[in-house]
């Protein structure tokens, strides 16, 4: 058990926006706005590709952070009975007495151990974690949602299988770029941005599904505190 990893994840969470979608957008926009500024300035093709690679890596990191933060939100806000029955499917590890002492000394909540042991580095892992957590096929649910944006009231959005494929392609591309930063991107900025649009759709639909789950299962004590505060 890596205690350092658990405590660092906890500290990182506290440094971000409390709302998972807001934290995602803050991370995503950090490189997205920089990329737009540099493109508008007429930078060289080499500089554009370097920044585009960075944007790919940052976008996937933002996706991972979103799903990790959303898992934390479920653990913090929902009544335990809504998810405890499924925890063994997510975390079946046994701990030695030395590990238990480290957990106690570092004030680590058991649910932090569950979250820290999970990864969100591909669509199969994301689907498995949240399908287990909510008790229904997760990606099947998000493909059933349709929504409109205030700034585009005439457009209706939804997630299709191709959007999920593009998210997985981004995971794979991020892996390649981390292990071989000098590799050619082999994709135009238009193709990359099209895939990013698909990823944003997946995140938005995921948020709708998970917020609905939280609303339906919110801990009565938390609801009471919010209403009385």
C-alpha positions as CSV (number, residue, x, y, z in Angstrom):
1,X,0.0,0.0,0.0
2,X,1.4,3.4,-1.0
3,X,0.4,5.8,1.8
4,X,2.2,8.7,0.1
5,X,0.0,8.2,-3.0
6,X,-3.2,8.2,-0.9
7,X,-2.3,11.4,1.0
8,X,-1.1,13.2,-2.1
9,X,-4.4,12.4,-3.8
10,X,-6.2,13.8,-0.9
11,X,-4.1,17.0,-0.8
12,X,-4.5,17.5,-4.6
13,X,-8.3,17.2,-4.3
14,X,-8.4,20.0,-1.7
15,X,-6.5,22.2,-4.0
16,X,-9.1,22.0,-6.8
17,X,-12.6,23.4,-7.3
18,X,-15.1,21.5,-5.1
19,X,-17.4,20.9,-8.1
20,X,-15.9,18.1,-10.3
21,X,-17.1,19.6,-13.5
22,X,-15.7,23.0,-12.5
23,X,-12.4,21.4,-11.7
24,X,-12.4,19.6,-15.1
25,X,-13.1,22.9,-17.0
26,X,-10.4,24.8,-15.0
27,X,-7.7,22.1,-16.0
28,X,-9.0,21.8,-19.5
29,X,-9.1,25.6,-20.2
30,X,-5.6,26.1,-18.8
31,X,-4.1,24.6,-22.0
32,X,-7.1,25.2,-24.3
33,X,-6.9,29.0,-23.9
34,X,-3.1,29.0,-24.2
35,X,-3.4,27.0,-27.4
36,X,-5.9,29.4,-28.9
37,X,-3.7,32.4,-28.1
38,X,-0.6,30.9,-29.7
39,X,-2.6,29.8,-32.8
40,X,-4.0,33.4,-33.1
41,X,-0.4,34.8,-32.9
42,X,0.6,32.8,-36.0
43,X,3.2,30.6,-34.4
44,X,5.3,28.1,-36.3
45,X,3.9,24.7,-37.2
46,X,6.4,23.1,-34.8
47,X,5.3,25.3,-31.9
48,X,1.7,24.6,-32.7
49,X,2.2,20.8,-32.7
50,X,4.2,21.0,-29.4
51,X,1.4,22.9,-27.7
52,X,-1.2,20.6,-29.3
53,X,0.6,17.6,-27.8
54,X,0.5,19.3,-24.4
55,X,-3.2,20.0,-24.8
56,X,-3.9,16.3,-25.5
57,X,-2.0,15.3,-22.3
58,X,-3.7,17.9,-20.2
59,X,-7.1,17.1,-21.5
60,X,-6.8,13.4,-20.6
61,X,-5.4,14.4,-17.2
62,X,-8.5,16.6,-16.7
63,X,-10.7,13.6,-17.6
64,X,-9.0,11.4,-15.1
65,X,-9.3,14.1,-12.4
66,X,-13.0,14.5,-13.2
67,X,-13.9,10.9,-12.7
68,X,-11.7,10.6,-9.5
69,X,-13.4,13.7,-8.1
70,X,-16.8,12.5,-9.0
71,X,-16.2,9.2,-7.2
72,X,-15.1,11.2,-4.2
73,X,-18.4,13.3,-4.4
74,X,-20.5,10.1,-4.4
75,X,-18.6,8.9,-1.3
76,X,-18.9,12.2,0.5
77,X,-22.5,13.1,-0.4
78,X,-24.5,9.9,-0.8
79,X,-25.9,7.8,2.1
80,X,-23.5,4.8,2.6
81,X,-26.2,2.3,1.9
82,X,-26.3,3.4,-1.7
83,X,-22.8,2.1,-2.5
84,X,-21.3,0.1,0.4
85,X,-22.7,-3.2,-0.9
86,X,-20.6,-2.7,-4.1
87,X,-17.3,-1.7,-2.5
88,X,-15.9,-5.2,-2.4
89,X,-16.2,-5.3,-6.1
90,X,-14.1,-2.2,-6.4
91,X,-11.6,-2.9,-3.6
92,X,-11.0,-6.5,-2.3
93,X,-7.6,-5.9,-0.7
94,X,-6.6,-7.2,2.8
95,X,-4.3,-5.2,5.0
96,X,-1.5,-6.2,7.4
97,X,-1.4,-4.7,10.9
98,X,1.5,-2.4,9.9
99,X,-0.7,-1.0,7.1
100,X,-3.6,-0.4,9.5
101,X,-1.3,1.5,11.8
102,X,-0.1,3.7,8.9
103,X,-3.7,4.3,7.9
104,X,-4.6,5.3,11.5
105,X,-1.5,7.6,12.0
106,X,-2.1,9.4,8.7
107,X,-5.9,9.8,9.4
108,X,-6.8,8.1,6.1
109,X,-10.5,7.4,5.6
110,X,-11.2,3.8,4.3
111,X,-13.0,5.3,1.3
112,X,-9.8,7.1,0.4
113,X,-8.1,3.7,0.1
114,X,-10.8,2.5,-2.3
115,X,-10.6,5.6,-4.5
116,X,-6.8,5.6,-4.5
117,X,-6.7,2.0,-5.7
118,X,-8.7,2.7,-8.8
119,X,-7.6,4.1,-12.1
120,X,-9.5,6.0,-14.8
121,X,-7.0,5.6,-17.6
122,X,-9.2,3.9,-20.2
123,X,-13.0,3.8,-20.9
124,X,-13.3,0.2,-19.7
125,X,-12.0,1.1,-16.2
126,X,-14.3,4.1,-16.1
127,X,-17.3,2.1,-17.1
128,X,-16.5,-0.7,-14.7
129,X,-16.1,1.6,-11.7
130,X,-19.2,3.6,-12.2
131,X,-21.4,0.7,-13.4
132,X,-20.4,-1.1,-10.2
133,X,-21.0,2.0,-8.1
134,X,-24.5,3.0,-9.4
135,X,-25.6,-0.6,-10.1
136,X,-26.4,0.1,-13.8
137,X,-24.3,0.0,-17.0
138,X,-22.8,3.5,-16.8
139,X,-21.9,4.3,-20.5
140,X,-25.2,2.8,-21.6
141,X,-26.9,5.4,-19.3
142,X,-25.0,8.4,-20.6
143,X,-25.9,7.5,-24.2
144,X,-29.5,7.8,-23.2
145,X,-29.2,11.4,-22.1
146,X,-29.9,14.4,-24.4
147,X,-29.3,18.0,-23.3
148,X,-29.2,21.6,-24.5
149,X,-26.8,24.4,-23.6
150,X,-28.0,27.9,-22.7
151,X,-25.6,29.4,-25.3
152,X,-26.9,27.1,-28.0
153,X,-30.6,26.5,-27.2
154,X,-31.4,25.3,-30.7
155,X,-28.9,22.5,-30.6
156,X,-29.5,19.1,-28.9
157,X,-26.5,17.1,-27.7
158,X,-26.0,13.4,-26.9
159,X,-23.3,10.9,-26.6
160,X,-22.8,8.1,-29.2
161,X,-20.5,5.2,-29.4
162,X,-18.1,7.1,-31.6
163,X,-17.6,9.7,-28.8
164,X,-16.5,7.0,-26.4
165,X,-14.1,5.6,-29.1
166,X,-12.6,9.1,-29.5
167,X,-12.1,9.3,-25.7
168,X,-10.2,6.0,-25.8
169,X,-8.1,7.2,-28.8
170,X,-7.1,10.2,-26.7
171,X,-6.1,7.9,-23.8
172,X,-4.0,5.9,-26.2
173,X,-2.5,9.0,-27.8
174,X,-1.6,10.5,-24.4
175,X,0.2,7.2,-23.5
176,X,2.2,7.4,-26.7
177,X,3.1,11.0,-26.2
178,X,4.2,10.5,-22.6
179,X,6.5,7.6,-23.5
180,X,7.7,9.2,-26.8
181,X,7.3,13.0,-26.6
182,X,9.2,13.5,-29.9
183,X,6.8,11.4,-31.9
184,X,4.9,13.2,-34.6
185,X,1.2,13.9,-33.7
186,X,0.1,12.6,-37.1
187,X,-3.2,14.4,-36.7
188,X,-4.3,17.8,-37.7
189,X,-5.5,20.3,-35.2
190,X,-9.0,20.0,-36.6
191,X,-9.1,16.3,-36.0
192,X,-7.8,16.8,-32.4
193,X,-10.4,19.4,-31.7
194,X,-13.1,17.2,-33.1
195,X,-12.1,14.5,-30.7
196,X,-12.0,17.0,-27.8
197,X,-15.6,18.0,-28.6
198,X,-16.6,14.3,-28.3
199,X,-14.7,14.1,-24.9
200,X,-16.6,17.2,-23.6
201,X,-19.8,15.5,-24.6
202,X,-18.9,12.4,-22.6
203,X,-18.0,14.5,-19.6
204,X,-21.2,16.5,-19.7
205,X,-23.4,13.3,-20.0
206,X,-21.4,11.7,-17.2
207,X,-22.1,14.6,-15.0
208,X,-25.8,14.5,-15.7
209,X,-26.0,10.8,-14.8
210,X,-23.9,11.0,-11.7
211,X,-25.5,14.2,-10.4
212,X,-28.8,12.5,-10.8
213,X,-27.5,9.5,-8.8
214,X,-26.2,11.8,-6.0
215,X,-29.5,13.7,-5.9
216,X,-31.4,10.4,-5.6
217,X,-29.1,9.0,-2.9
218,X,-27.9,12.1,-1.0
219,X,-27.3,11.6,2.7
220,X,-30.2,13.1,4.7
221,X,-27.9,14.7,7.1
222,X,-26.0,16.5,4.4
223,X,-29.3,17.6,2.8
224,X,-30.5,18.9,6.2
225,X,-27.3,20.9,6.8
226,X,-27.5,22.4,3.3
227,X,-31.1,23.4,3.8
228,X,-30.6,24.8,7.3
229,X,-27.4,26.6,6.4
